[in-house]
Amino acid sequence: MAFQIELNEQELSIQGVQFQTKKEYTIMKNSLGSSMYEGFEPTKDMVQLLKDIHDGKKSRNDILTFVLGN
């Protein structure tokens, strides 16, 4: 069965994570779609982390911590 991602165009949310603008939502949706084509299965936590990095709330090093659990 293919992985299903929760998208809500009206609320601008992906996996329950809300974006401020249509542009931010579309960029993240397209980026995740490309990654999913390669086998990535984005969780709500990962989408939130990517949004926080984009918003400057977290650093790219936080991805390593998230993935490696350090």
N, C-alpha and C positions, 0 to 999 in steps of 0.2 A: 504494500500500500504506500502511496506517495505521501510525503510529509505535507500537512496542511498548515498554512500560515493564516492567522487571523488579521484581516485587513478591514478597516472601516473608513471609507472615503469621506463620509460626512463628519465623523469625529476626528479625522486625521490621525488615526491610531493604528499601530502595528503591534500585534501580540498584546494589546491592552495598553501600550505605551503611547501617550498622546504627544503630537508634535504641534509647534506653534503656528507654522505656516504651511501652506500647500506645497511650496517649493521644498522645504525641509522634508516633509512627508514623502514627496515623490522621489527625491534623491535617495533617501533611506530605502524606500520600497524597491527602487531599481537596483541599488547596491546589494540588498539582501537577495533579490531575485537572481542576480548573476552568481552570487555565492551559493545559493541553493541549487543552481544548475550543476555546480561542482560537488554537491553532496552535503553542504552545510545545512544544519537544521537549527535555525535561530530560536532560542528560548526568550521568554519575556525578560529575564535577567540580562541576557546578552544584548537585546535590543535597547534596554535601558542604559547599559554600560556604554554602548556606541553613541547613544544620544547624549549622555553626560560628557563623553569625550568631545563630541562636536560642540557642545555648549560651553566647554572649558571648565567643567566641574570636576573632571577626572583627567588623568594623563594616559597616554598610550601604554605606559608601564602597567597600568591597572588591568589591561588585557592579559598580560603575562600572569599576573597574580590570580586573575579569574580562571584562566585556563590551567595553570600549573598548581593552583591552590596553595601558594606560598604566602 
